[in-house]
Amino acid sequence: MALAASGCWEDSPPPPPPPRPAPAAAAPTPPPSRLLPEADRFVRTQTARGILRLATAGRRLQKGFANFQAELRNAQDRLNDLQTYIRAGRQALADENFRAALPFFRRAVELDALSLPALRGLAASLVGTERFAEAVDVYGTIAGLSPTDRTPLFDLAVVQSRLGRLTDAEATYRKLLVGEEIDDATLLKAAYNLATVYQAQGKLAAAMEMWRVVTARAPHLAGAHSQFGEVLLLLGRPEEAMAAYAEAAKLQPMNVSEWLNLATAAHAAGSYGRAVVATRRATELAPRDAFIWRRLGDLLLDLHRATGQEESLAEAVDAWRKSLQCDPAQQDLRDLVATYESAVAKPPSKSGGNGP
């Protein structure tokens, strides 16, 4: 609006809008580029080669995966076969059919040479069929695969002993005894067997010390006391041998051999009375044994000579007579009886035992 001459504002047309700027001219579009024919062929060739390599790699991957699947199936089949052979072998071992178990475990080891169950079964089968030389190698393999397990080492020593390889067995037992992982039961068995090996080799002093260890650890083992007594007797220690045999007889009072061993040690120690008592006990256990009755007569004769007791001589003659009743073919004993019975005015019947 504008102020008119009358002093009033009057409407007037609006001023025109400012002019718009002209749009910028678009950049000219360059003509499409064209690769040279050589470059085009190069690109095409490289692209084709890349596609071919990818296809080849895919086929190889597919083939490798197929081979992997086949190997996996084969491994699973072998594992299934391995377990089947091991189960069959164990069943045969449970039936104590070692010959039947042997081929099963051989096949199992062929399938997996490092399978401990298969190797253990093979070793047991070899021992059961007395193929000790082969068993030595198998136990050696087992011991190498399980160095913390002391059982294979013990079994190896046992087999070496069975083969008569006492020096090797001794070394194996000694190695076993110094192991830190050995349990008390295995330690006791190893010490027992080592004492036996020492004794078989004539190493009596070493055997004596080992038997001393065994009897201290296992005082309930009559066999250990008996073996201990034998070694002590061989070493010229009859008093100690008598004590060892007495312990064995105490543990096995129905064992005739223990009483006879005690009598032998007592006689060697000069304890004729104790020898007679032990032999009388043996006659009670074996009243039909001509040898024991004769031995009792011999001991009574020694007692008579040591003490001068006429009663002992009469009992000796009585014991010899009972021996002749059990075995009349002892002509030398008949002569002995004839020699001494004339010195016996009235033969007493105090020989002990029930007689035949």
C-alpha positions as CSV (number, residue, x, y, z in Angstrom):
1,M,0.0,0.0,0.0
2,A,0.9,3.7,-0.7
3,L,0.0,6.9,1.0
4,A,-2.5,8.8,-1.4
5,A,-2.8,12.5,-1.7
6,S,-5.8,12.4,0.5
7,G,-3.7,11.1,3.2
8,C,-5.1,7.5,3.1
9,W,-3.3,4.4,2.2
10,E,-4.3,2.8,-1.1
11,D,-3.7,-0.6,-2.4
12,S,-1.0,-1.0,-5.2
13,P,0.1,-4.1,-7.1
14,P,2.9,-6.2,-5.5
15,P,6.3,-5.8,-6.9
16,P,7.4,-8.5,-9.4
17,P,9.4,-11.5,-8.0
18,P,13.1,-11.5,-8.6
19,P,14.2,-13.5,-11.6
20,R,15.2,-17.2,-11.1
21,P,18.7,-18.1,-11.9
22,A,19.1,-20.2,-15.1
23,P,19.7,-23.9,-14.4
24,A,23.3,-25.0,-14.8
25,A,23.9,-26.7,-18.0
26,A,24.3,-30.5,-17.6
27,A,27.8,-31.9,-18.1
28,P,28.1,-33.6,-21.5
29,T,27.9,-37.4,-21.3
30,P,31.1,-39.0,-22.4
31,P,30.8,-41.6,-25.0
32,P,30.9,-45.2,-23.7
33,S,34.4,-46.5,-23.3
34,R,35.5,-49.5,-25.4
35,L,38.1,-52.0,-24.2
36,L,40.7,-53.0,-26.5
37,P,40.1,-56.4,-28.1
38,E,43.2,-57.9,-26.3
39,A,42.1,-56.6,-23.0
40,D,38.6,-58.0,-23.6
41,R,40.0,-61.4,-24.4
42,F,42.3,-61.3,-21.3
43,V,39.4,-60.5,-19.0
44,R,37.2,-63.2,-20.6
45,T,40.1,-65.8,-20.3
46,Q,40.9,-65.0,-16.7
47,T,37.2,-65.1,-15.8
48,A,36.8,-68.5,-17.5
49,R,40.0,-69.8,-15.7
50,G,38.7,-68.6,-12.4
51,I,35.4,-70.3,-12.9
52,L,37.2,-73.5,-14.0
53,R,39.4,-73.4,-10.9
54,L,36.4,-72.9,-8.6
55,A,34.7,-75.8,-10.3
56,T,37.8,-78.0,-10.0
57,A,38.2,-77.0,-6.3
58,G,34.6,-77.8,-5.7
59,R,34.9,-81.3,-7.3
60,R,38.1,-81.9,-5.3
61,L,36.3,-80.8,-2.1
62,Q,33.4,-83.0,-2.9
63,K,35.7,-86.0,-3.7
64,G,37.7,-85.3,-0.5
65,F,34.5,-85.2,1.5
66,A,33.4,-88.4,0.0
67,N,36.7,-90.0,0.8
68,F,36.5,-88.7,4.3
69,Q,33.0,-90.2,4.7
70,A,34.3,-93.5,3.3
71,E,37.3,-93.5,5.7
72,L,34.9,-92.6,8.6
73,R,32.7,-95.5,7.6
74,N,35.7,-97.8,7.4
75,A,37.0,-96.6,10.8
76,Q,33.6,-97.2,12.3
77,D,33.5,-100.6,10.7
78,R,37.0,-101.4,12.1
79,L,35.9,-100.1,15.5
80,N,32.8,-102.3,15.4
81,D,34.9,-105.3,14.3
82,L,37.5,-104.5,17.0
83,Q,34.9,-104.4,19.8
84,T,33.3,-107.6,18.4
85,Y,36.6,-109.5,18.5
86,I,37.4,-108.2,21.9
87,R,34.0,-109.3,23.3
88,A,34.4,-112.7,21.7
89,G,37.9,-113.1,23.2
90,R,36.8,-112.0,26.6
91,Q,34.0,-114.5,26.6
92,A,36.4,-117.3,25.6
93,L,38.7,-116.2,28.5
94,A,35.8,-116.2,30.9
95,D,35.3,-119.8,29.8
96,E,39.0,-120.5,30.3
97,N,39.2,-121.4,26.6
98,F,42.5,-119.8,25.9
99,R,43.0,-121.4,22.5
100,A,39.7,-120.1,21.3
101,A,40.4,-116.6,22.7
102,L,43.9,-116.3,21.0
103,P,42.8,-115.8,17.4
104,F,40.1,-113.3,18.4
105,F,42.6,-111.1,20.3
106,R,45.2,-111.5,17.5
107,R,42.7,-110.1,15.0
108,A,41.8,-107.3,17.4
109,V,45.5,-106.3,17.6
110,E,45.8,-106.4,13.8
111,L,42.9,-103.9,13.7
112,D,44.4,-101.7,16.3
113,A,47.9,-102.4,17.5
114,L,47.6,-99.8,20.3
115,S,44.4,-101.1,21.8
116,L,45.2,-101.9,25.4
117,P,42.1,-104.2,25.9
118,A,43.1,-106.1,22.8
119,L,46.8,-106.4,24.0
120,R,45.9,-107.4,27.5
121,G,43.6,-110.1,26.2
122,L,46.3,-111.3,23.8
123,A,48.8,-111.5,26.6
124,A,46.4,-113.5,28.8
125,S,45.7,-115.9,25.9
126,L,49.4,-116.4,25.2
127,V,50.1,-117.2,28.9
128,G,47.1,-119.5,29.0
129,T,48.4,-121.4,26.0
130,E,52.0,-121.4,27.5
131,R,53.4,-119.2,24.7
132,F,55.5,-117.3,27.2
133,A,58.1,-116.0,24.8
134,E,55.4,-114.2,22.8
135,A,53.8,-112.9,26.0
136,V,57.0,-111.2,27.1
137,D,56.9,-109.0,24.0
138,V,53.2,-108.2,24.4
139,Y,53.6,-107.3,28.1
140,G,56.5,-105.1,27.2
141,T,54.3,-103.2,24.7
142,I,51.6,-102.8,27.3
143,A,54.0,-101.5,29.9
144,G,55.3,-99.0,27.4
145,L,51.8,-97.8,26.5
146,S,50.7,-97.4,30.2
147,P,53.8,-96.5,32.2
148,T,51.8,-95.6,35.3
149,D,50.2,-99.1,35.4
150,R,52.3,-101.5,37.4
151,T,50.3,-104.6,36.6
152,P,51.9,-105.2,33.2
153,L,55.3,-105.0,34.7
154,F,54.4,-107.5,37.4
155,D,52.9,-109.9,34.7
156,L,56.1,-109.4,32.6
157,A,58.2,-110.5,35.6
158,V,56.0,-113.6,36.2
159,V,56.4,-114.7,32.5
160,Q,60.1,-114.1,32.6
161,S,60.2,-116.4,35.7
162,R,58.2,-119.0,33.9
163,L,60.7,-118.9,31.0
164,G,63.6,-119.4,33.5
165,R,64.9,-116.0,32.8
166,L,65.5,-115.4,36.5
167,T,68.0,-112.5,36.1
168,D,65.5,-110.6,33.9
169,A,62.7,-111.4,36.3
170,E,64.8,-110.2,39.2
171,A,65.5,-106.9,37.4
172,T,61.8,-106.4,36.6
173,Y,60.7,-107.1,40.1
174,R,63.3,-104.7,41.5
175,K,62.1,-102.0,39.1
176,L,58.6,-102.7,40.2
177,L,59.4,-102.3,43.9
178,V,61.0,-98.9,43.5
179,G,58.0,-97.5,41.6
180,E,56.0,-94.8,43.4
181,E,52.7,-95.8,41.9
182,I,52.7,-99.3,43.2
183,D,49.8,-100.3,45.5
184,D,50.2,-102.4,48.6
185,A,48.8,-105.6,47.1
186,T,51.1,-105.5,44.1
187,L,54.1,-104.6,46.3
188,L,53.4,-107.6,48.5
189,K,53.1,-110.0,45.5
190,A,56.2,-108.5,43.9
191,A,58.2,-108.9,47.1
192,Y,57.0,-112.5,47.5
193,N,57.9,-113.4,44.0
194,L,61.3,-111.7,44.2
195,A,62.1,-113.6,47.3
196,T,61.3,-116.8,45.4
197,V,63.5,-115.7,42.5
198,Y,66.4,-115.0,44.9
199,Q,65.9,-118.4,46.5
200,A,65.8,-120.2,43.1
201,Q,69.1,-118.5,42.2
202,G,70.7,-119.5,45.4
203,K,70.9,-115.9,46.6
204,L,70.0,-117.0,50.1
205,A,71.0,-113.8,52.0
206,A,68.9,-111.6,49.7
207,A,66.0,-114.2,49.9
208,M,66.1,-114.1,53.7
209,E,65.8,-110.4,53.8
210,M,63.0,-110.3,51.3
211,W,61.1,-113.1,53.2
212,R,61.6,-111.1,56.3
213,V,59.8,-108.1,54.6
214,V,57.0,-110.3,53.3
215,T,56.3,-112.0,56.6
216,A,56.3,-108.7,58.4
217,R,53.8,-107.2,55.9
218,A,51.7,-110.3,55.6
219,P,52.0,-112.4,58.8
220,H,48.9,-114.4,57.7
221,L,50.7,-116.0,54.8
222,A,51.7,-119.5,55.9
223,G,53.6,-120.1,52.7
224,A,55.9,-117.1,53.3
225,H,56.7,-118.3,56.8
226,S,57.5,-121.8,55.4
227,Q,59.8,-120.4,52.7
228,F,61.4,-118.2,55.2
229,G,62.1,-121.2,57.4
230,E,63.6,-123.1,54.6
231,V,66.0,-120.3,53.7
232,L,67.0,-119.9,57.3
233,L,67.6,-123.6,57.7
234,L,69.9,-123.5,54.6
235,L,71.8,-120.6,56.0
236,G,72.5,-122.6,59.2
237,R,70.1,-120.7,61.4
238,P,67.9,-123.5,62.8
239,E,66.5,-121.7,65.8
240,E,65.1,-118.9,63.6
241,A,63.9,-121.5,61.1
242,M,62.1,-123.4,63.9
243,A,60.3,-120.2,64.8
244,A,59.3,-119.6,61.2
245,Y,58.0,-123.1,60.7
246,A,56.2,-123.0,64.0
247,E,54.3,-119.9,62.7
248,A,53.5,-121.7,59.5
249,A,52.2,-124.8,61.4
250,K,50.1,-122.5,63.6
251,L,48.5,-120.9,60.5
252,Q,47.9,-124.3,58.8
253,P,47.5,-126.9,61.6
254,M,46.1,-129.5,59.3
255,N,49.1,-129.4,56.9
256,V,51.3,-132.4,57.5
257,S,54.2,-130.8,55.7
258,E,54.3,-127.8,58.1
259,W,54.7,-130.1,61.1
260,L,57.4,-132.2,59.4
261,N,59.3,-129.0,58.5
262,L,59.0,-127.8,62.1
263,A,60.4,-131.2,63.2
264,T,63.3,-130.9,60.8
265,A,64.2,-127.5,62.1
266,A,63.8,-128.5,65.7
267,H,66.1,-131.6,65.1
268,A,68.7,-129.3,63.5
269,A,68.5,-127.0,66.4
270,G,69.1,-129.9,68.8
271,S,65.6,-129.6,70.2
272,Y,64.7,-133.4,70.0
273,G,61.7,-133.2,72.2
274,R,60.1,-130.5,70.1
275,A,60.9,-132.5,66.9
276,V,59.2,-135.5,68.4
277,V,56.1,-133.6,69.4
278,A,55.8,-132.1,65.8
279,T,56.3,-135.5,64.2
280,R,53.7,-137.1,66.5
281,R,51.3,-134.4,65.3
282,A,52.1,-135.4,61.7
283,T,51.3,-139.1,62.5
284,E,47.9,-138.0,63.8
285,L,47.2,-136.2,60.5
286,A,48.6,-139.1,58.3
287,P,48.3,-142.3,60.4
288,R,48.9,-144.5,57.3
289,D,52.1,-142.9,56.2
290,A,55.0,-145.3,56.7
291,F,57.6,-142.6,56.2
292,I,56.3,-140.4,59.0
293,W,56.2,-143.3,61.5
294,R,59.7,-144.3,60.6
295,R,60.9,-140.7,61.0
296,L,59.3,-140.6,64.4
297,G,61.2,-143.7,65.4
298,D,64.5,-142.2,64.2
299,L,63.8,-139.0,66.2
300,L,63.0,-141.0,69.3
301,L,66.2,-142.9,68.9
302,D,68.2,-139.6,68.7
303,L,66.3,-138.5,71.8
304,H,67.3,-141.8,73.6
305,R,70.9,-141.3,72.6
306,A,70.9,-137.6,73.8
307,T,69.1,-138.3,77.1
308,G,69.7,-142.0,77.8
309,Q,65.9,-142.5,78.4
310,E,65.0,-146.1,77.8
311,E,61.4,-145.1,77.4
312,S,62.4,-143.2,74.2
313,L,64.0,-146.3,72.8
314,A,60.9,-148.4,73.4
315,E,58.8,-145.7,71.7
316,A,61.2,-145.7,68.8
317,V,60.8,-149.4,68.3
318,D,57.0,-149.1,68.6
319,A,57.0,-146.4,65.9
320,W,59.2,-148.5,63.5
321,R,56.8,-151.4,63.9
322,K,53.9,-149.2,62.9
323,S,55.9,-148.1,59.9
324,L,56.3,-151.7,58.9
325,Q,52.6,-152.3,59.3
326,C,52.1,-149.5,56.7
327,D,54.9,-150.8,54.4
328,P,56.2,-154.3,55.2
329,A,58.8,-154.1,52.3
330,Q,61.3,-152.1,54.4
331,Q,63.8,-154.9,55.1
332,D,66.4,-152.5,56.5
333,L,63.9,-151.3,59.0
334,R,63.1,-154.9,60.0
335,D,66.8,-155.3,60.7
336,L,66.8,-152.1,62.8
337,V,63.9,-153.3,64.8
338,A,65.5,-156.6,65.4
339,T,68.6,-154.8,66.6
340,Y,66.9,-152.7,69.2
341,E,63.9,-154.7,70.4
342,S,66.2,-157.0,72.3
343,A,67.3,-154.0,74.3
344,V,63.7,-153.2,75.2
345,A,62.5,-155.5,78.0
346,K,58.8,-154.6,77.6
347,P,58.0,-152.5,74.5
348,P,55.6,-149.7,75.6
349,S,52.8,-148.5,73.4
350,K,53.4,-144.8,74.0
351,S,54.5,-144.0,70.5
352,G,51.7,-141.4,70.1
353,G,49.1,-141.2,67.4
354,N,46.4,-143.7,66.6
355,G,48.6,-146.0,64.5
356,P,47.5,-147.6,61.2
